[in-house]
Amino acid sequence: MPNLTRLSRVGLETGGLTDDEIKYIDTTIITAMKPVLVGRQLMQTVNIGNAGNRSWRAYLMTDMSQAEISMEGIDESLDHVELANKDVKLPVIHKSVKLFWRDLLSSRNGGIPLDTLNIENAARQIAEEEDKLLISGQYTGWTGLGIEGLATATNRQTQATAGTWGTVANIYTDVSAAIAKLEANGHYGPYALILRSALKARLRAVNTNTSDLVQHVIEQMLGDGGRVLVSDSLYSSAGAVTSVLVVEASPDNFVAGIAQDVTTFRFQDKDMNTNIKVYEVIAPRIKRATSICELTGVS
């Protein structure tokens, strides 16, 4: 007969996470996501209600008519900014993992760090989906619930490439042409250049005339505070990987609405393992699509 006074109590007492373990998991999630979140570097985040909100209203801005010039200043010139409203869905981006009770006890009793490999991977998956949503939006081959991002915004500006970026002069020509289009629509910078990692390699070439890296020249073109950002979540509306974006990043132009920032939901199942769902509720709001210029066909 077993000694009932010596039976181990396995359940919430041993399988439930301690405050320190929860903090360790949360820190791990944030650390894994940060390097991937390029969209949040471009878009100011705005807190909107709570995760119960399924949509939020976006207002597409149209500039007033031109100011008048007269000697007396008495002609009627009253005008207002046109705001066309559009409801944007607020999706849940989520991924679930399982923390096995034996791994938990092994960490506690063996003095080794908690195994968070699966949690880290889940966090990166969420970060990648968020970046697709903010930077690209729905494109052919990826369903984003019809939500438009920077690369798919209606009425964004486009500019065909002057040629392969293997020729340095074409890089300068393309970026200059994109900036010119932005300036013509009242967007005077500073600007951000967003491109995929394969194209970023072209910016590491040396300009033979100045001995400077091409990227340094591009950063000067983008203006004081201009940035070059790399995201492999950038796709064209057709799903191509040959687009580059030049944008004027400003909350007047686009923002990211957060109804629930990254968090976790945890529960212990019947097998004593801890199930963890990592999730967030976020969506982009494009106010002035003219602040975005897409360079197409870049190689």
Order of alpha helices (4+ residues) and beta strands (2+ residues): alpha-alpha-alpha-beta-beta-beta-beta-alpha-alpha-beta-alpha-beta-alpha-alpha-beta-beta-beta-beta-beta
